[in-house]
Amino acid sequence: MADLGLQNSRGIDAPSAKLSAEQQMIDSKSPLLERERCEKFRSLTMRGSYLAQDRIDLNRATENLARSMSAPREASWDRLMRFGKYLVKHPSLTRTLVEQNLPDKIRTLVDSDHAGCAVTRKSTTGMVSKLGSHTVKHSSNMQTTIALSSGESEFYALVKGFATFLGMQSLLIDWGLHYTCEVASDSSAARGHVQRRGLGKARHIQTRYLWIQERVGEGHVKIVSAPGKIKDSDILTKAVSGAGIRKSLIRLGFEIRDKSLLQKETKKM
């Protein structure tokens, strides 16, 4: 964190803050960064993205930072500073692997934050794939297509979840492992749309996403309802408080390692 001058910072509990639509519009008009800080912003954002491949708690924050890569602004730098302060307090994340029987399927939970970006009006897809109780894949990505409703954005999230499974399935088959897929969503509209054929009344949906309907009809994937009260993918689509992040991480098989705890463990060694 020396690049951000945060050596003496106490840190914070959440990597990103929840911003109103009005504040997002104000931030989008803040001054552009000068060349030196612009280059540093891009470099540090990519370092954060590298860490986020293994740290699920960083996915949403790095996805938000990456939106400003082409033209970083003062508000973008402020978000990067907050991200750095979070890493100061929580420099490490451990994954807990427990003994379990070999599962027969991969369960993927998807969620979306409809029009979460007030500037582009695009939604964010959050995805968590689990093999038994172990999280094996997670991601947070901005959707390329602007969704006209929450049900449509959830539909795109379902497509993303199953497409990711197909890539995992191909790799697992090479290892001699054969798993079925179950994709969970809390949107009844999205679940209903993938379980029928054609556009129906939603004629604005791009046809390139409709392939999932055929795969569902042929039984290649099972679409199920996700419990509404337990949304472990919230940390991938929204700015969540520190307490909320910890609760979700525990359910997903992770544990935050605070700076103070790491210092105590280092002293014992």
C-alpha positions as CSV (number, residue, x, y, z in Angstrom):
1,M,0.0,0.0,0.0
2,A,3.0,2.2,-0.2
3,D,2.0,3.4,-3.7
4,L,-1.1,4.9,-2.1
5,G,0.6,6.3,1.0
6,L,-1.5,4.1,3.3
7,Q,1.3,2.7,5.5
8,N,-0.1,4.3,8.6
9,S,-3.8,3.8,7.8
10,R,-6.0,1.9,10.2
11,G,-8.1,0.5,7.4
12,I,-11.8,0.1,6.9
13,D,-14.3,-2.9,6.9
14,A,-15.7,-2.6,3.3
15,P,-13.9,-2.2,0.0
16,S,-16.6,-0.1,-1.6
17,A,-19.4,2.3,-0.5
18,K,-23.0,2.4,-1.6
19,L,-23.5,5.4,-3.9
20,S,-26.8,6.9,-4.8
21,A,-27.6,7.5,-8.5
22,E,-27.2,11.2,-8.0
23,Q,-23.7,10.7,-6.5
24,Q,-22.7,8.4,-9.3
25,M,-23.6,11.1,-11.8
26,I,-21.6,13.7,-9.9
27,D,-18.6,11.4,-9.7
28,S,-18.8,10.8,-13.5
29,K,-18.2,14.5,-14.0
30,S,-15.2,14.9,-11.6
31,P,-11.9,16.1,-13.0
32,L,-9.8,13.6,-15.0
33,L,-6.5,12.4,-13.4
34,E,-3.2,13.7,-14.6
35,R,-1.1,11.3,-16.6
36,E,1.1,10.1,-13.7
37,R,-1.8,9.2,-11.4
38,C,-3.7,7.8,-14.4
39,E,-1.0,5.3,-15.1
40,K,-0.8,4.4,-11.4
41,F,-4.5,4.0,-11.1
42,R,-4.6,1.5,-14.0
43,S,-1.6,-0.4,-12.6
44,L,-3.1,-0.8,-9.1
45,T,-6.5,-1.6,-10.5
46,M,-5.0,-4.5,-12.4
47,R,-3.2,-5.7,-9.3
48,G,-6.5,-5.7,-7.5
49,S,-8.1,-7.7,-10.3
50,Y,-5.3,-10.3,-10.0
51,L,-6.0,-10.6,-6.3
52,A,-9.7,-10.8,-6.9
53,Q,-9.3,-14.1,-8.8
54,D,-8.9,-15.8,-5.5
55,R,-10.5,-13.2,-3.1
56,I,-14.2,-13.2,-3.6
57,D,-14.5,-10.1,-1.3
58,L,-12.6,-8.0,-3.8
59,N,-14.6,-9.0,-6.9
60,R,-17.3,-6.3,-6.8
61,A,-14.8,-3.5,-5.9
62,T,-12.4,-4.3,-8.7
63,E,-15.2,-4.6,-11.2
64,N,-16.3,-1.1,-10.2
65,L,-12.8,0.3,-10.4
66,A,-12.2,-1.3,-13.9
67,R,-15.1,0.8,-15.3
68,S,-12.9,3.8,-15.1
69,M,-9.8,2.3,-16.8
70,S,-10.3,4.2,-20.0
71,A,-10.6,7.6,-18.3
72,P,-9.8,7.6,-14.6
73,R,-11.2,10.6,-12.6
74,E,-10.7,12.0,-9.1
75,A,-13.7,10.0,-7.9
76,S,-12.1,6.9,-9.3
77,W,-9.0,7.6,-7.3
78,D,-11.1,8.0,-4.2
79,R,-12.6,4.6,-4.7
80,L,-9.1,3.1,-5.2
81,M,-8.0,4.7,-1.9
82,R,-10.9,3.1,-0.2
83,F,-10.1,-0.3,-1.8
84,G,-6.5,0.1,-0.5
85,K,-7.7,0.9,3.1
86,Y,-9.7,-2.3,3.0
87,L,-6.6,-4.3,2.1
88,V,-4.7,-2.6,4.9
89,K,-7.1,-3.9,7.5
90,H,-7.9,-7.2,5.7
91,P,-4.7,-8.2,3.9
92,S,-5.5,-11.9,3.6
93,L,-8.4,-14.2,3.0
94,T,-8.3,-17.9,3.8
95,R,-10.3,-20.7,2.2
96,T,-11.8,-23.4,4.5
97,L,-12.0,-26.9,3.0
98,V,-13.9,-29.4,5.0
99,E,-14.1,-33.2,4.5
100,Q,-17.2,-34.1,2.5
101,N,-18.6,-36.9,0.4
102,L,-18.1,-36.5,-3.3
103,P,-21.0,-34.4,-4.7
104,D,-22.8,-35.4,-7.8
105,K,-23.5,-31.8,-9.1
106,I,-22.2,-28.3,-9.3
107,R,-24.6,-25.7,-7.9
108,T,-24.3,-22.2,-9.2
109,L,-26.0,-19.2,-7.6
110,V,-26.5,-16.1,-9.7
111,D,-27.8,-12.7,-9.0
112,S,-27.9,-9.3,-10.6
113,D,-28.1,-5.6,-9.6
114,H,-30.5,-4.2,-12.2
115,A,-29.2,-0.9,-13.7
116,G,-26.8,-0.6,-10.8
117,C,-24.6,1.7,-12.8
118,A,-26.5,5.0,-13.0
119,V,-24.2,6.3,-15.7
120,T,-24.5,3.5,-18.2
121,R,-27.7,1.9,-16.8
122,K,-26.1,-1.5,-17.1
123,S,-26.5,-4.3,-14.6
124,T,-23.9,-6.4,-12.8
125,T,-23.9,-10.2,-12.7
126,G,-22.7,-11.9,-9.6
127,M,-22.0,-15.7,-9.7
128,V,-20.9,-18.3,-7.2
129,S,-20.3,-22.0,-8.2
130,K,-20.1,-24.5,-5.4
131,L,-19.0,-28.2,-5.4
132,G,-20.7,-29.4,-2.2
133,S,-19.8,-26.8,0.4
134,H,-16.7,-25.6,-1.4
135,T,-16.7,-22.5,-3.6
136,V,-14.9,-23.3,-6.8
137,K,-15.7,-20.3,-9.0
138,H,-16.8,-16.7,-8.4
139,S,-17.1,-13.6,-10.5
140,S,-18.6,-10.1,-10.8
141,N,-19.1,-8.7,-14.3
142,M,-21.0,-5.8,-15.8
143,Q,-23.5,-7.1,-18.4
144,T,-22.8,-6.0,-22.0
145,T,-26.5,-5.6,-22.8
146,I,-28.7,-3.0,-21.1
147,A,-31.6,-4.8,-19.4
148,L,-35.1,-3.2,-19.5
149,S,-36.3,-4.9,-16.3
150,S,-34.9,-6.8,-13.3
151,G,-36.3,-10.0,-14.7
152,E,-34.3,-9.5,-17.9
153,S,-31.0,-8.8,-16.0
154,E,-31.6,-11.9,-13.9
155,F,-32.1,-13.9,-17.2
156,Y,-28.7,-12.7,-18.5
157,A,-27.2,-13.7,-15.1
158,L,-28.7,-17.2,-15.6
159,V,-27.1,-17.5,-19.0
160,K,-23.7,-16.4,-17.6
161,G,-24.0,-19.0,-14.8
162,F,-24.7,-21.9,-17.1
163,A,-22.1,-20.8,-19.7
164,T,-19.4,-20.7,-16.9
165,F,-20.5,-24.2,-15.9
166,L,-20.0,-25.5,-19.4
167,G,-16.4,-24.4,-19.3
168,M,-15.9,-26.1,-16.0
169,Q,-17.6,-29.2,-17.2
170,S,-15.3,-29.5,-20.1
171,L,-12.2,-29.3,-17.8
172,L,-13.7,-31.8,-15.3
173,I,-14.5,-34.3,-18.1
174,D,-10.8,-34.3,-19.0
175,W,-10.1,-35.3,-15.5
176,G,-12.7,-38.2,-15.7
177,L,-15.2,-36.4,-13.5
178,H,-18.8,-36.0,-14.7
179,Y,-21.2,-33.6,-13.0
180,T,-24.6,-32.2,-13.6
181,C,-25.5,-28.6,-13.3
182,E,-28.0,-26.7,-11.1
183,V,-28.4,-23.0,-11.5
184,A,-30.2,-21.1,-8.7
185,S,-31.9,-17.7,-9.1
186,D,-34.3,-15.8,-6.9
187,S,-36.1,-14.3,-9.9
188,S,-39.3,-16.2,-10.9
189,A,-39.5,-14.2,-14.1
190,A,-36.0,-15.2,-15.2
191,R,-36.6,-18.9,-14.3
192,G,-39.9,-18.9,-16.2
193,H,-38.2,-17.3,-19.3
194,V,-35.5,-19.9,-19.6
195,Q,-37.9,-22.8,-19.2
196,R,-39.9,-21.9,-22.3
197,R,-39.0,-21.6,-26.0
198,G,-38.8,-18.3,-27.9
199,L,-39.1,-14.7,-26.9
200,G,-42.7,-14.5,-25.9
201,K,-43.6,-11.0,-25.0
202,A,-40.0,-10.1,-24.3
203,R,-39.1,-9.4,-27.9
204,H,-36.3,-7.0,-27.1
205,I,-34.1,-9.7,-25.7
206,Q,-31.3,-10.5,-28.1
207,T,-31.6,-13.9,-29.7
208,R,-28.0,-14.8,-29.0
209,Y,-29.0,-15.5,-25.4
210,L,-31.9,-17.9,-26.2
211,W,-29.6,-21.0,-26.5
212,I,-30.1,-21.7,-22.8
213,Q,-33.8,-22.4,-23.4
214,E,-32.8,-25.4,-25.6
215,R,-30.3,-26.7,-23.1
216,V,-32.9,-26.5,-20.3
217,G,-35.5,-28.2,-22.4
218,E,-33.1,-31.1,-23.1
219,G,-32.3,-31.5,-19.4
220,H,-28.7,-30.4,-19.6
221,V,-29.2,-27.9,-16.7
222,K,-31.7,-27.7,-13.9
223,I,-33.0,-24.2,-12.9
224,V,-34.1,-23.9,-9.3
225,S,-35.3,-21.2,-6.9
226,A,-32.7,-19.6,-4.6
227,P,-33.7,-18.8,-1.0
228,G,-34.6,-15.1,-0.9
229,K,-33.2,-14.5,2.6
230,I,-29.8,-16.0,1.9
231,K,-28.1,-14.2,-0.9
232,D,-24.4,-15.1,-0.8
233,S,-23.9,-13.4,-4.2
234,D,-24.9,-10.0,-2.8
235,I,-21.2,-9.2,-2.2
236,L,-20.7,-9.6,-5.9
237,T,-23.4,-7.2,-7.1
238,K,-23.8,-4.6,-4.3
239,A,-21.8,-2.6,-1.9
240,V,-22.2,-4.5,1.4
241,S,-21.2,-3.6,4.9
242,G,-18.3,-5.2,6.7
243,A,-20.6,-7.4,8.8
244,G,-22.5,-8.5,5.8
245,I,-19.3,-9.4,4.0
246,R,-18.1,-11.5,6.9
247,K,-21.4,-13.4,7.1
248,S,-21.4,-14.2,3.4
249,L,-17.8,-15.3,3.4
250,I,-18.4,-17.7,6.2
251,R,-21.3,-19.4,4.3
252,L,-19.1,-19.5,1.2
253,G,-16.2,-21.2,3.0
254,F,-13.9,-18.2,3.5
255,E,-12.5,-16.3,6.5
256,I,-11.0,-12.8,6.6
257,R,-7.6,-12.5,8.2
258,D,-7.3,-9.2,9.9
259,K,-4.0,-7.3,10.1
260,S,-3.9,-7.6,13.9
261,L,-4.4,-11.4,13.8
262,L,-1.7,-11.9,11.2
263,Q,0.7,-9.9,13.3
264,K,0.0,-12.1,16.3
265,E,0.5,-15.3,14.3
266,T,3.8,-13.9,12.9
267,K,5.1,-13.2,16.4
268,K,4.3,-16.8,17.5
269,M,6.4,-18.1,14.6
